[in-house]
């Protein structure tokens, strides 16, 4: 599945973020500061990850505890042991900063995107709080499958 197909799937059901994204600094391969003052909630993060109308992560990634998932991206099992929350945050917010050729959509970027429908211009796929919730969930995934 291409990034365009994932975005089309998300656009069909997702409520894109309404406000402009908050500024964040990238240091190395990470965003060290949280995007929000409210801590991420792992339960909400899991809901976003497995919901095909929200994060739609299972379209490409195997997710622990889920029966239906894609196989074009690495499993998320053990990701919390491999990457810090700051590294996870960058990968969720804008994975192209780590790998410019990734098919993964930039969930918290609005600039430099191509073929964006007018209704979604200037909007992120996930809100800052949703990014933090997903990071909180991914950080709990310590065990490889």
C-alpha positions as CSV (number, residue, x, y, z in Angstrom):
1,X,0.0,0.0,0.0
2,X,1.4,3.4,-0.9
3,X,1.4,6.5,1.3
4,X,-1.2,8.0,-1.0
5,X,-3.5,5.0,-0.5
6,X,-3.0,5.2,3.3
7,X,-3.8,8.9,3.2
8,X,-6.9,8.3,1.0
9,X,-8.1,5.7,3.5
10,X,-7.5,8.1,6.4
11,X,-9.2,10.9,4.6
12,X,-12.3,8.8,4.1
13,X,-12.9,8.4,7.8
14,X,-10.5,10.5,9.8
15,X,-11.3,13.8,11.3
16,X,-8.1,15.8,10.5
17,X,-6.7,18.2,13.1
18,X,-8.3,21.6,12.8
19,X,-5.6,24.0,14.2
20,X,-2.1,24.7,12.9
21,X,0.5,22.3,14.3
22,X,2.6,23.5,17.2
23,X,6.3,24.1,16.5
24,X,8.7,21.4,17.5
25,X,12.5,21.0,17.4
26,X,14.1,18.0,15.9
27,X,17.4,17.0,17.5
28,X,19.1,14.1,15.8
29,X,16.4,11.5,15.2
30,X,14.0,12.7,17.9
31,X,11.6,15.4,19.1
32,X,12.7,15.7,22.7
33,X,9.9,17.8,24.0
34,X,6.3,16.6,24.1
35,X,3.9,18.5,21.7
36,X,1.4,19.1,24.5
37,X,1.5,19.9,28.2
38,X,-0.9,17.0,28.9
39,X,0.8,13.6,29.1
40,X,-0.1,11.0,26.4
41,X,-2.6,8.4,27.4
42,X,-1.6,4.9,26.3
43,X,-5.2,3.6,26.2
44,X,-6.3,6.4,23.8
45,X,-3.1,5.8,21.8
46,X,-3.9,2.2,21.3
47,X,-7.3,3.1,20.1
48,X,-5.8,5.5,17.5
49,X,-3.3,2.9,16.4
50,X,-5.8,0.1,15.8
51,X,-8.7,2.2,14.5
52,X,-8.7,2.3,10.7
53,X,-10.6,5.6,10.8
54,X,-7.9,7.3,13.0
55,X,-4.2,6.3,12.8
56,X,-4.8,3.2,10.6
57,X,-1.4,1.8,11.7
58,X,-2.7,-1.7,11.2
59,X,-2.9,-1.2,7.5
60,X,0.8,-1.6,7.3
61,X,2.1,-2.7,10.8
62,X,1.5,-5.8,12.9
63,X,0.2,-4.6,16.3
64,X,0.3,-6.9,19.3
65,X,-3.1,-8.3,20.1
66,X,-4.6,-7.5,16.7
67,X,-5.6,-10.3,14.3
68,X,-5.9,-8.2,11.1
69,X,-2.8,-6.2,10.1
70,X,-0.5,-5.3,7.2
71,X,3.0,-6.6,6.6
72,X,4.7,-3.9,4.5
73,X,6.1,-2.2,7.6
74,X,8.0,-3.5,10.6
75,X,6.0,-4.9,13.5
76,X,5.3,-2.6,16.3
77,X,6.0,-5.3,18.9
78,X,9.1,-4.3,20.9
79,X,9.3,-0.8,19.4
80,X,9.1,0.7,22.9
81,X,12.3,-1.2,23.8
82,X,14.1,-0.1,20.7
83,X,13.2,3.6,20.5
84,X,12.8,6.3,23.1
85,X,9.6,8.3,23.4
86,X,11.4,11.2,21.7
87,X,12.4,9.0,18.8
88,X,8.9,7.5,18.6
89,X,7.5,11.1,18.6
90,X,9.5,12.0,15.5
91,X,8.5,8.8,13.6
92,X,4.8,9.4,14.3
93,X,5.0,13.2,13.6
94,X,7.1,13.0,10.5
95,X,8.8,9.8,9.6
96,X,10.3,11.3,6.4
97,X,12.8,13.1,8.6
98,X,14.3,9.7,9.5
99,X,13.7,8.0,6.2
100,X,12.8,10.3,3.2
101,X,11.6,7.2,1.2
102,X,9.2,5.9,3.8
103,X,5.7,5.1,2.7
104,X,4.5,6.1,6.2
105,X,2.4,9.3,6.2
106,X,3.6,12.3,8.2
107,X,0.8,12.4,10.8
108,X,1.8,15.8,12.1
109,X,3.1,17.8,9.2
110,X,1.4,20.2,6.9
111,X,4.1,21.7,4.7
112,X,5.8,20.2,1.7
113,X,3.0,17.7,1.0
114,X,1.8,17.0,-2.5
115,X,-1.7,16.2,-3.8
116,X,-3.5,17.3,-0.7
117,X,-7.2,18.0,-1.1
118,X,-8.2,21.6,-0.5
119,X,-10.3,20.6,2.6
120,X,-7.2,19.2,4.2
121,X,-4.6,21.9,3.4
122,X,-2.9,23.1,6.5
123,X,-4.3,20.3,8.7
124,X,-2.5,17.5,10.3
125,X,-3.8,13.9,10.3
126,X,-3.4,13.6,14.1
127,X,-3.6,16.4,16.7
128,X,-0.7,17.1,18.9
129,X,-2.5,15.3,21.8
130,X,-3.2,12.3,19.6
131,X,0.5,12.1,18.7
132,X,1.4,12.1,22.4
133,X,-1.2,9.4,23.0
134,X,0.2,7.2,20.3
135,X,3.7,7.7,21.6
136,X,2.6,6.8,25.1
137,X,1.1,3.5,23.7
138,X,4.1,2.7,21.5
139,X,6.4,3.2,24.5
140,X,4.6,0.4,26.3
141,X,5.4,-2.1,23.6
142,X,8.6,-3.5,25.1
143,X,8.2,-7.2,24.2
144,X,9.1,-8.5,20.8
145,X,6.6,-11.1,19.4
